[in-house]
């Protein structure tokens, strides 16, 4: 969802936000975090009031980008591991005159990138599609199992590749899971699933919500700390261009 004033910015609606806040990303983009019901006029007033801070923050972000060394040219990894399912593959590349790159599981322990493999963008797109398929194959059935075990039903589920959230649950009980959960150990995956399932009962982060989480996942506080660390340790092949590891939530 986007609104435009004299400056470009993006509105990110966060149901549990208590007010409107501003954030300048490492790329210099301006993000406005707002609660579900927000006033565009209020946002415009805040932008006008904070114009000097925004300009300073964007200048600082530009200076940090210039100080960073250029990223190395992206290449397919030599090995891919998905701890959530205890799987590991060696990776090979095969140049072929096709329109796109395909990721092929030639056997249970090997992946082959086939196509114009000298094109990093094409390789990334193929790897993203492969990771999504793996997420659908493994995360959705696991969610169904955990849901049944906790007696916490949901309406439907999806898998996508998200930049900063391991999962989400809408007020209609639709759970979205990040395919990058496959990069985590099974215990952390199950915690995220329990967390989102508990949102079907408590669409907030109140004390009642955390009590429900604790009932189904007594070690949830340890898992929360481990998740924050995990977000900073994602393998390079799982990151998008310009994306950096962060403390995910």
C-alpha positions as CSV (number, residue, x, y, z in Angstrom):
1,X,0.0,0.0,0.0
2,X,1.5,3.3,-1.0
3,X,0.8,7.0,-0.6
4,X,2.7,9.8,-2.2
5,X,3.3,13.4,-1.0
6,X,6.2,15.6,-2.0
7,X,8.4,12.6,-1.2
8,X,8.1,8.9,-2.0
9,X,7.3,6.6,0.8
10,X,5.7,3.3,1.5
11,X,3.0,2.6,4.2
12,X,3.4,-0.7,6.0
13,X,0.2,-1.5,8.0
14,X,1.0,-3.3,11.2
15,X,-2.1,-4.3,13.3
16,X,-0.3,-4.1,16.6
17,X,1.3,-0.7,16.0
18,X,0.3,1.8,18.7
19,X,1.0,4.8,16.5
20,X,2.7,6.0,13.3
21,X,6.5,5.8,13.1
22,X,9.0,6.5,10.4
23,X,11.9,4.3,9.2
24,X,14.6,4.9,6.6
25,X,16.0,1.6,5.2
26,X,19.6,0.9,4.2
27,X,18.6,1.7,0.6
28,X,17.3,5.1,1.6
29,X,13.7,4.2,1.1
30,X,11.2,5.9,3.5
31,X,8.8,3.5,5.3
32,X,5.9,4.6,7.4
33,X,4.7,2.0,9.9
34,X,1.1,2.6,10.8
35,X,-1.7,0.8,12.7
36,X,-4.6,-0.9,10.8
37,X,-6.7,2.3,10.9
38,X,-4.6,5.2,10.1
39,X,-5.1,8.7,8.7
40,X,-3.3,9.7,5.5
41,X,-3.6,13.3,6.6
42,X,-1.8,12.5,9.9
43,X,0.9,10.8,7.9
44,X,1.4,13.9,5.8
45,X,1.6,16.1,8.8
46,X,4.2,13.8,10.4
47,X,6.2,13.8,7.1
48,X,6.2,17.6,7.0
49,X,7.2,17.9,10.7
50,X,10.0,15.3,10.3
51,X,11.3,16.5,6.9
52,X,14.7,17.5,8.3
53,X,15.1,14.2,10.1
54,X,14.1,12.2,6.9
55,X,16.6,14.1,4.8
56,X,19.4,13.5,7.4
57,X,18.6,9.8,7.7
58,X,18.5,9.3,4.0
59,X,21.9,11.1,3.6
60,X,23.3,8.9,6.4
61,X,22.0,5.8,4.6
62,X,23.6,7.0,1.3
63,X,26.9,7.5,3.1
64,X,26.8,4.0,4.6
65,X,26.1,2.5,1.2
66,X,29.1,4.3,-0.4
67,X,31.3,3.0,2.4
68,X,30.4,-0.6,1.8
69,X,32.6,-2.7,-0.5
70,X,30.9,-3.8,-3.7
71,X,29.1,-7.2,-3.3
72,X,30.7,-10.2,-4.9
73,X,29.2,-11.5,-8.1
74,X,26.5,-14.0,-7.2
75,X,27.0,-17.6,-8.1
76,X,25.0,-20.7,-7.3
77,X,26.2,-22.2,-4.1
78,X,28.2,-25.4,-4.2
79,X,25.9,-26.9,-1.5
80,X,22.4,-26.2,-0.3
81,X,21.2,-27.4,3.1
82,X,17.6,-27.2,4.5
83,X,17.9,-28.0,8.2
84,X,14.2,-28.0,8.7
85,X,13.9,-31.3,6.7
86,X,17.4,-32.6,7.3
87,X,18.3,-32.5,3.6
88,X,21.5,-31.5,1.9
89,X,22.3,-31.3,-1.8
90,X,25.5,-30.7,-3.8
91,X,25.0,-28.3,-6.6
92,X,26.2,-28.5,-10.2
93,X,25.5,-26.2,-13.2
94,X,24.8,-27.1,-16.8
95,X,24.8,-24.5,-19.5
96,X,21.9,-25.0,-21.9
97,X,20.2,-23.0,-24.6
98,X,16.9,-22.5,-22.8
99,X,14.9,-19.4,-22.0
100,X,15.2,-19.8,-18.3
101,X,17.1,-21.7,-15.6
102,X,15.6,-24.8,-14.0
103,X,16.6,-26.4,-10.7
104,X,16.5,-30.1,-11.1
105,X,16.8,-32.7,-8.4
106,X,18.8,-35.3,-10.3
107,X,18.9,-37.5,-7.3
108,X,18.1,-37.1,-3.6
109,X,21.5,-35.6,-2.9
110,X,22.1,-33.5,-6.0
111,X,20.7,-30.3,-7.5
112,X,21.5,-29.2,-11.1
113,X,21.0,-25.7,-12.4
114,X,20.3,-26.0,-16.1
115,X,19.9,-23.2,-18.6
116,X,21.6,-19.8,-19.0
117,X,23.5,-20.3,-15.7
118,X,25.7,-17.3,-16.3
119,X,22.7,-15.1,-15.6
120,X,22.5,-14.5,-11.8
121,X,19.0,-13.1,-11.9
122,X,17.7,-16.2,-13.8
123,X,19.5,-18.5,-11.3
124,X,18.0,-16.6,-8.3
125,X,14.5,-16.8,-9.8
126,X,14.9,-20.6,-10.3
127,X,16.2,-21.1,-6.8
128,X,13.3,-19.0,-5.4
129,X,10.8,-21.2,-7.3
130,X,12.5,-24.3,-6.0
131,X,12.5,-23.1,-2.4
132,X,8.8,-22.2,-2.7
133,X,8.0,-25.7,-3.9
134,X,9.9,-27.2,-1.0
135,X,8.1,-25.0,1.4
136,X,4.7,-26.1,0.0
137,X,5.8,-29.7,0.1
138,X,7.0,-29.6,3.7
139,X,5.7,-26.6,5.6
140,X,2.0,-26.9,4.8
141,X,1.7,-30.5,5.9
142,X,3.7,-29.8,9.0
143,X,1.4,-26.8,9.8
144,X,-1.6,-29.2,9.5
145,X,-0.1,-31.6,11.9
146,X,0.8,-29.0,14.5
147,X,-2.7,-27.5,14.1
148,X,-4.3,-30.8,14.8
149,X,-2.0,-31.5,17.8
150,X,-2.7,-28.1,19.3
151,X,-6.4,-28.1,18.5
152,X,-5.9,-24.7,16.8
153,X,-7.6,-24.7,13.4
154,X,-7.0,-22.2,10.7
155,X,-8.9,-21.3,7.5
156,X,-6.1,-21.8,4.9
157,X,-2.4,-21.5,4.4
158,X,0.1,-20.2,1.9
159,X,3.9,-20.2,1.4
160,X,5.9,-17.2,0.1
161,X,9.4,-15.8,0.3
162,X,9.3,-12.9,2.7
163,X,12.1,-10.5,3.7
164,X,11.5,-9.9,7.4
165,X,8.7,-12.1,8.8
166,X,8.8,-15.9,9.4
167,X,5.1,-16.1,9.3
168,X,1.8,-14.2,9.7
169,X,-1.8,-14.9,10.5
170,X,-4.7,-12.7,9.3
171,X,-7.8,-12.0,11.3
172,X,-9.6,-14.5,9.0
173,X,-7.3,-17.2,10.1
174,X,-5.2,-17.3,6.9
175,X,-1.6,-18.3,7.8
176,X,1.3,-17.3,5.5
177,X,4.6,-19.1,6.0
178,X,8.0,-17.9,4.8
179,X,9.7,-20.6,2.7
180,X,13.0,-19.6,4.4
181,X,11.7,-21.4,7.5
182,X,13.3,-24.4,5.8
183,X,16.7,-22.9,6.7
184,X,15.9,-23.3,10.4
185,X,16.1,-26.3,12.7
186,X,12.8,-28.2,13.2
187,X,12.3,-26.9,16.7
188,X,12.3,-23.3,15.6
189,X,10.0,-24.1,12.7
190,X,7.5,-25.7,15.0
191,X,7.7,-22.6,17.3
192,X,6.8,-20.3,14.4
193,X,3.9,-22.6,13.5
194,X,2.6,-22.6,17.0
195,X,3.0,-18.8,17.2
196,X,0.9,-18.2,14.1
197,X,-1.7,-20.8,15.1
198,X,-2.1,-19.0,18.5
199,X,-2.9,-15.9,16.5
200,X,-6.1,-17.6,15.3
201,X,-7.3,-17.3,18.9
202,X,-5.5,-14.1,20.0
203,X,-4.8,-11.7,17.1
204,X,-2.4,-9.7,19.1
205,X,0.7,-10.0,21.4
206,X,-1.2,-9.7,24.7
207,X,-0.4,-11.6,27.9
208,X,-3.2,-14.0,26.9
209,X,-1.5,-14.7,23.6
210,X,1.8,-15.5,25.2
211,X,0.1,-17.7,27.8
212,X,-1.5,-19.6,25.0
213,X,1.9,-19.9,23.2
214,X,3.5,-21.1,26.5
215,X,0.8,-23.8,26.8
216,X,1.8,-25.3,23.5
217,X,5.5,-24.4,23.4
218,X,6.9,-24.1,27.0
219,X,10.4,-23.1,25.6
220,X,9.1,-20.3,23.4
221,X,11.3,-17.6,25.1
222,X,14.4,-19.5,24.1
223,X,13.1,-20.0,20.6
224,X,12.4,-16.3,20.2
225,X,16.0,-15.5,21.1
226,X,17.2,-18.2,18.7
227,X,15.0,-16.8,15.9
228,X,16.5,-13.3,16.2
229,X,20.0,-14.8,15.9
230,X,18.9,-17.0,13.0
231,X,17.8,-14.0,11.0
232,X,21.3,-12.7,11.0
233,X,22.8,-16.0,9.8
234,X,20.9,-16.8,6.6
235,X,23.1,-18.2,3.8
236,X,24.0,-15.8,1.0
237,X,22.2,-17.9,-1.6
238,X,18.9,-17.3,0.2
239,X,19.2,-13.5,0.1
240,X,17.9,-11.2,-2.6
241,X,20.1,-8.6,-4.3
242,X,20.8,-5.8,-1.8
243,X,19.2,-7.7,1.0
244,X,21.1,-8.1,4.2
245,X,20.6,-10.3,7.2
246,X,18.5,-8.7,9.9
247,X,16.7,-9.5,13.1
248,X,13.6,-11.2,11.7
249,X,10.4,-11.4,13.6
